[in-house]
Amino acid sequence: MAVRPHQRRPRRLTEGLVKKTDKTKGTVTLAHGAMNGMPPMTMAYKVKDLALLDKLKVGQKIRFATDPADGGMTVMRIESVN
């Protein structure tokens, strides 16, 4: 049975460091290691749900998953790292 695009699961969790949040743009800037074929970098990602930004603070270590449907440019899930 084929997986439909709306049924795709987010990619595995990647560790990152919150550098900036921007509620106006709906983005979070993360520094992260290599993931999904990309080298380590710092870049801004869109967030699926703006409420995710309320849970984040600059300097916070997190694990996050991106949406494979848009090439991994949207954060779908965030977990805090203790």
Phi, psi and omega in degrees: 000128181286147177269125178282152182308321182286351180260357181297144177269150175300155178295168180298162184285139179239141178280142180209170179235127180287123178257329183194148170236148180220099181293328180297316180272344182071041183231159171229132177264125184235140168262129182215163176280187179301139178202144175048039179083000178261148176286169175303141181194173171242125180206161178271135176240145170289156174245140181295320184234119181302336178298336177299326182294332179293339183269356188251147176228144176303134181092353181284136174272133182223169165242139182218157177233143180250165181273116180293341183294333180246027178077018177082023183265357180237127177282125181257331187213141178223136173233140177283144175256127182275000000 
